[in-house]
Amino acid sequence: PVFVNNISETLSFEEDDSVTLKERRVGYMVVLNSVSFVSVSLPEKRFQNGEWSLCKVRCKKSWAMCALEKGTAVGAVVVGGGPIGSVAALMLAARGWKDITVVERSSEPWVSNPARTFSYLVSHRGQKMLREIGLDDELSKLGVPTDVNSFALVSGDKALQVFRSYVKPEGNRPGYWMLRTHFLTAIYRLLEQRSDVIRVLKGYHLESIQKVVETGALELELHSDSEGASTQIETKFVLACDGANSKTRTELLSVVENPQDLDILTYDTPAAQLCYRSLQLPLKPSLNRNGTVGSDPTMIYVLSGHGFGSEPSKSSFRMGLLPVGIDPNLPRRGSFTMPWQHPFWEIKDTENMFRAFEENFPYFPVREVISHQAMEEFVHCEPVRFPLIQRIRKLSLLEGEASVFFLGDSAHAFPPDLGQGINAGLQDLEVLYDTLHQTQEDVAAASSLYHEEHDEDIQALMRLMQIGGPYQYRQDKFRNTLWVFNQVLRKNLHKLAPGLFYPQVFSLISFDLSYKEILRLANQTTRNIFILIFLLVSLCLKVVL
C-alpha cells in the first residue's frame, strides 16, 4: 500500500506555522515544518469547488499525533505502542510499507509505572530484529553489556561476594541490560524519524472491532479519553501487540468464525505465586553503613535479608538492583519479588515498612538512603503478580480478507524467570519479517505461514519456562537447592562429555539456538543423566553382590 498525495496546499495559521495538508486516500494528515504530525480537526467537506474550507489546526506537544477521519482506510494497524508494537511499526517501515498506524493508550508510553519499573536484558535473540530497524548499534549507549557485568551479594558491612553473572557462548554477541524507559525512548526517536510513513495515535485505545462485509476488512473503533473523541479505521492487516490481556483478542471473539482459535492455554509454574514491586533509590546509594559497598550502575546487587518481626526465618526478604546503564548518574531502583502471602506485602504503613527494612537489613542505612516520600509511594503501590505461563492457541488468523497477527505478550506471557519476555517478542517480529519476505508481502499467505513456522517453537518456550528457573526466587529453599544442584551437575557433566550432556536451561537459553532445539538438548541431557544413574547403580549392585 502506497499513499497518493492528490492534493498539496500550504496554509498559514495564527501561530505562523507552515502546515501542509495532504490527502491520503480517505484520510488526511498534517505535516508541521515538513517533519512532525499535529492533531487536526477537519470538517466533513474540506475541498469544494477547488477551494479549501476552513480548517482548525491544534498543535500538540507530543509529536506524531494525527486525527483520522471516520472510515479511514489504512494499510497496517498496530494495536499497542509498547516495545513490541513500536518495533513492529518500524519493521514494517523497513520492509517498505507506507501506511502504518500505531494505536497506543498512553500519551507517554516511555514513562513507567513506579511499581513496575523493569529492566530488559536484550540478548542476541532480540538483537537480530533490532538490527533490521537500525537500533542494534545504539545498544552499547543504552545499556550494560553482559560480558562486563558482575554480580554482588551483600549481606553485611564486610561481606561482599563478586562474580561474573554471564557466560558468553562462543560466537555470540553479549546481551545488554537497560531500563525499559530508555529502550522505549530510543524506539520512539526512530518512530519520529519515520513519521512520513508511521502515524502514532497516542492517548487512543481500541474500543471495538467489526467485520466490514463489503470489503472483507476489519473496522477498528478507537477512542481517546483525553480528547473525548472516537474514530474508525479500516484495515486488512492487524498486529496485536497489546499485552497478555489483549483487547484485540477479546473483541475478535465475537467476530471470527472459530473463536476457539483465540483460546488462551495456560501452564502452571511455581513462579506464578510471586508478586513484584520496585522502590526508588537515590543516585549512587551506599549499600552498607560504613560506605565500603557502593552502587556501580553496571553491576547486579542482591542485598540479603535477616528477617523481621516475631518470625525472622519466615519473613526475610531480599532487595535486588539490576544494571541501569553506563552513566553513573542514573537513578537506581530496588526490586522485591516474594510469594503473595509473604508478610512483607501486609505492611501498609510507611513507618512500619521502614522498621521492617531496618530489621531485615541491619547493615543497610535505610533512612539515610530511602526518602520518606519514596517509601510512602512504595508502600501504597499495589504489587504486580507474575502471570501463569500462557499462549494463544493460534498465533495468526485470516478472517475474511483481514489478517491478524499476535505478537509479544498477546501471543505468549510468562514470569521473567529466563529474561525472555522482550526477546521472545522481538523474535516473533523476526519470524513475521521472514514470512512477509517469503510471501512477497502477501499478508493473507503470511498469516498461515507465520503460525505454521512459529507455533512449535512457542510451545517449546512454554515448557522451558516451566523447567528453566522458577525456584530462583528462593520461595522454596529446598527446591531452590535442588535447582542449584541441577545447574552445577549439568554444567560439570557438559565439561566431561559435551556431546552427551548440556548445561541447564538457564544457561542454554543464551545459546544461539531455537527454543525447540534448546528443549531437545535439555530433554536429551535429562535422559542421559537417568541412564548414567542407572549404570552407576547397576555397577554398585554388581560390586556389592
N, C-alpha and C positions, 0 to 999 in steps of 0.2 A: 504493500500500500504506500502510495506517494501522495503528498499534498500537492494540490494545484492552486497556485495563487492567482485566481482570476482577477482580483481587484487589489490594487495597492494605492493607498492615498495617505498623505501626511497631513495631519491636522494639528492645530495649535490650541492649547488649553490654558486655563488661568495660571497654572504653575509654570508655564513656558516650557513644558516638557515636549520633546519631539516624540510623537506617538504614531506608529504605523499600524493601520488596521488592515488585516489581510483576511480574505475569505478562505476558509479551509473546508471544502465540502459544504456541509450544512452549518458547521460551527464557525466561530471566529476566534482569533487570538489577537493579542495586542503585544507588540514589541516595543519596549521602552528603551530609548537610546541605543537601539539595534542590539540589545543584549538581553534584558530581563523582561519576563512577563509581568503584567499588572492585572489586577482584578478589574473586569469591565462589566458595566451594566448597560445592556443594549435593548432598545425597543424591538418589537417583533418584526417590524418592517424597517430596514436600515437604508436600503438603496432603492430609491424610486425615481423614475424619470431621469436617470443619470445624475442624481444629486444625493449627497449623504444626508440622512436625517440626523437630528440632534443625538449625540451620544454622551453619556456621562462616564468619565473615567476616574476611578478611585485608585490612587497608587497605594501599594501595600508595602509594609516594612520588609516582609519576607518575600524573597524572590520566588519566581516560578509558581505564582497563583494565577489561574486563568478560569474565569467563569465560562461555563459551557451552555449553549442554547439547548433547550429541551429537544430531545430526539437526535442529538449529535451522534454521527456515526464515526467511530474511531477504529484504528487497526488493532491495537492490543491494549488491554486494561490490566494493570497490576493492582490487585487489592492488597493493601498493606505496604507501607513505605519504610519498614524496618530494614535491618541489614540485608535480608534475602530479597525482599521486594525491590529495594533500591538498586541492588546489584543486578537483579533480573532486568530492570529497565535499561541499565547500561549495557547488559549483554545483548539485548535486542537491538539497541542502537549500534553496537559494534558489528552486528550482523547486517546492518543496512536498513533496519526498519525506520520509518519516518513518522510514524503516527502512534505514539506511546503515551498513555495516561496512567499516572500513579495516583491511587486514592489512599490518603493517609489520614487517620483520625486525629492525630496530634498536630498542633500548629508548630511544634518544635520537637520533631521526632528524635533528635540527638540528645535531648535532655532526659536524664534517667530519674526514675523514682528513687528517693534516698534509701529506701529499704531494699531496692533491687539493683544496686549498682554492681553490675557484673563486669568481670574481666574476661576477655576472649583469649584463647590460645589458638591462633590461626596456624595450622600445620601445613605441611606440603600438600595435603589433600585439598584444603581450601584455597591454597595459593594458586593452583592451576587456573581456577576461574578468575581470580583477581588479575592474573597475568593477561587474560583476554581483554579486560577493561582498562588496563594500564595502571593498576594500583600496586602491583607487587613490588615495584622499586621504592614505593613510599613506606613499606612496612618497617624498614630499619629506622625511619624517622618517627614512626608512630609508636613502636613498642620495643620490647626487650627480647633479643634472640635467645632461644633456649640453650644454645651451646655455650653461653657465658653465664647462664642462670644458675644460682645455687640456692640451697635450702638450709634454713637455720632453725633449729629447735631451741627455744628459750624457756628455761624452767626455773631460773633464779638469777641472782646478781652475777654469778660467775659461770653458770652453766650455759654454754653455747656450743651446739654441735653444727658444723657446717659441712655439707657435702653436695656434690653435683646432683641435680634433680632430673637430669635428662641424659639419655644415651642416644646419640645420633647414629642411625643406621647408615652404613656406607652408601654414599651417592645421594643421600637426601639433603635437601636444604633444611636449615633449622626452622623451628616454629617461632612465632612471635607472640609474646604476651602484650596485650594492650587493653585499655579501657574501652568499653562499648561506646561511650560518648565520643572518644577520639576517632574510633573507626567510622562511626556514622557521619561525623563532621567531614572527614575526608571524602566519604562517598557522596555526600550532598554537594561538595565543591565540584566533583566531577559531573553531577547532575546539572549543576548550573552551567557548566561548560557545554553541555549537550541540550540546552534549553531550546534549541532550534527544532528538535525532534521529540523531546520529552516534556510533558506537562506534569507538574506535581500539584495535585489538589490537596493542600494541607488544610486540616480542620474539617475534612469531609469524611463521612463514614457510609458504608453500604447499608441501605435500608431494606431493599428487596430486589429480587431477580424474577423477571418474567420472560417467557418464551415469545418471540416475535414470529408468528406463524408464516407471515408473508415472505420473510427473508431467511428464516431458519436461524436467525441470530438470537442473542440474549440481550434483553434490556435491563440495565442496572440502574436502579434509582438510588441517588446519592443525596445525603442531607448534611448541611452544615449547621451545627448548633449555634456557633458564634454569629454567622450571617443570617440565620433563620431562613435559609433558602434551600430549595430542593432542585435537582436537575436529573435528567435521564440521559444515559449514553447507551448506544447500541454497538455491539461488537460480536465478532465470531471467534475471539481469542482472549481467554481469561486466564491469568496466572494468579492463583490463590496463594498469597503469602501472608495471611492474616492470623497466624498463630494456631495453637493447639485447640482453642475454642473457635474455630473458623466460622465466621458469619457467612462466608461464601458457601461452605458446605451445608450449613443449616438451611439457607434459603433455597439451595438447589434440591433439597429433599422433596419439595412439593412440585418440582419442575421436571426432573428426569424420569425416564421410563422405568429404570431399575434402581430404586432408592437403596437397595442392598449394596450396590457398588460403593456407596458412601458410608457404609458401616465403619465404626471405629473398633478395631480389635485391640484388646488390652492384654498385657502380660504383667504378672506380679513381680515385684522386686522389693527387697528389704529397704532400699533407699527411699521408697515412696512414703514411708512413715516419718520422713525427716522434714524439718522446717528450716528456713534460712532467713537471716536478716543482717544488714550491714550497718556499721557505725562510722560516722565522720570523725577522722583524726586530723590533727594539725600537720603542717609541713614538718618533715624530718622528726617525727616523735621519738623520744627516748623510750626504750622498751624495758629499762630497769632503773632502779633508784640512783645508782651511782653513775649513770650515764655512759657506761662502758659498752653498752649494746645500742647502737644507733639504728637507723632505719634507711638502708640503702634501697632506693626505688627500683633497682634491678633484681632484688632478691625476694625470695619467698620466706616469710617468717611464720612460725607457729608458736604461740605462747601457750605453754602447758598449764593447766589449772589444778588447784588443790582441793576444790570444792567449797561449798558454803552451807550455812545453816546447820541443823542438827544431824544431818546425814551427809557428810562431805563425800563419802565414797559414791553416793548416788547423784550428787549434784555438781560434780566437777564439769567444767566446760573449757573449751579451747577457743582462742581467737586467731584467725589466720589473716595474714596480709599478703596479697598477691602482688606481683610486679605491676607497676603502673607506667613505666617508661624510663627513658634515659635522662630526662630532665629532673634534677634533684629538687626542683621547686613544685613538683606535682603533689597534690594532697593525697594522703593515704586513707584507705577505708579498712576497718576491721570487719571480717565476716565471721558469722556464727552459724554453725549447722548442727542441729541436735534433733532427737525424736520429739514429736509434737507434745508428748506427755512429760517432757523434762520439766522440772520445777523452775527452770530459768524463764520459760515462757509465761509462767504465772505471775511474774513480777510486773506490776502495772504502775509503780510509783518510782519517781526519779531518784529519790534519796535511798530507797531500798535497793535499787539497781546499783548505785554507787557502792553501797556496803557489800553487795554480793561480789562485785568486781574486786574490792579490797581484800575480801576473804579468799577469793579464788586465785587472785594474782597478787600475793603479798609483796612480791618483788617489783611490781609494776606501779609507777607513780600515777595512779588513776586520776586523781583530782587535778594534778598539775597538767596532765596531757589532754584529758577529755573535758570540754567545756560543759557547763550546766545546760546550755541550750542544746548542744549536740546530744547529750544523754537524754534530755526530755523528748526530743524528736525521735530518738531511737526507741524509747520505751513505748511511745504511742503509735509507732508504725506496726501494722499487722505483719507478722512473718509470712514469708512465701512458702507454700507447701510444695515439695517436689512432686511431680506428677507420676502416675503409673506409666510404664512403658506402653506406648500406643502407636498404632499406624492405621492409615485409612486402607480400606480393602482394595480400592483401585486408585492408582496414582494419577490417572488421567482418564477422561471420558469424552466421548463425542455425542453431543445432544443436538439433533437436527444437523445444522451445518456449523454449530459452535463447538469449539474445543475448550476444555477446562483442564488445567494442569495444577496439581497440588505440590507445593514446594516448601521446604523447611519444616517448621513445627506444624503446619497444617497437614503435612503428609505423615510426619512421624515426630513424636515428642517423647522425652525421657529425662531422668535426672542427669546432672552434669558429671557423672562418675568418670567418664573417659574423655571429657572435653570434646565431644563430637557434635554438639548442637550446631554451632556455626559451620563446622567443617562438613557435616553431612548435608546441610542446606546448600552450601556452595557446591558440593558435589552433585546435588540434584540439578543445579543450573548447568553444570558441565555436561551432564547427560543430556539435558534438554538442548544445549548448544549443539552437541554432536548429532542428535536426532533431526534437528532443523536443517543441519548441513546435509545429512544423508537424504532427506526428503526434499531438498531444494526449497525450503520454506513452505512446504505444503503442510499446514498446521493440522489438518484432518488426519493425514497419514502419520504425522509425528505423534499425535495423541495415542495412537495404538502402539507405535514403536517404543515410546517412552516407558510405558508400563511394562511391556514385554522385556525390555532390556534392563530395567532397573528394579523390578519388584523382588526378584530373588536376592539381590544384594541388600535390600532394605529388610527383608525377612531375616537374613543373617545378622544384620545390625541389631535387630531386636533381641536375638539370642545372646549376642556379645554383651549387650547392656545388662543382661541378667547375670552373667558369669564374670564380667570383667573386673569390677571393683566395688560392689555395693556395700561392702563392710569396711571400706577405707575410712569411714567417718567415726569408727570406733563405737557405734551404737550397741554392738555386742562384742565384748572384749575377747571372748573365746573364739568366735567366728573370725574376728579380725586377726587373731593369732594364726588361725588356720590359713587365712588368706595370705598373710605374710610368708608363712612356711611354704605354701604352694608356689609363690613367686620365686623364693630362693631355690626351691627344689628344681623347678623348671629351668631357671637360669643356669644352674650348675650342670644339669643334665645336658642342656644345649651345648655347653662348653665341651663336655666329654664326647657327645655324639650328635653333632649339629644336624645330621641328616635324618635322625630318628626323633629327636626332641627339639622343641622350640620354646622360646620364652612364654611367660604368661601373657594373656590378652592385654593386660595393662601396658606391657612393653611392645607387643606385636602391633598394636594399633598405630604406632609411629612408623611402621614399615610401609613402603610404597606398594601396598597390596590392596586388592578389593576386600570388602568386608566378608564376602563369601569365601575368599581364599584364606583369610585370617581365621575364620571359624573352622575351616577344614584342617588347618595346621594345629589349631588348639585341640580339636577332637582327636586328631592323629596322635598328638602328644599324650592326651589322657589315656587313649587305648594302649599305647606303648608303655606307659607307667604301670598300668594294671598287669600287662604281660610281664614286665620286669619284676613286679612284686610277686606274681605267681611263680616265676622261675626261681626267685630267691627263696621263697617259702618252700618250694619243692626241693631245692638243694639243701636247705637246712634240715628238712624232714628226712631226707635221704642220709645225711650225715648222722643224725641222731639215731635213726633206726638201723 
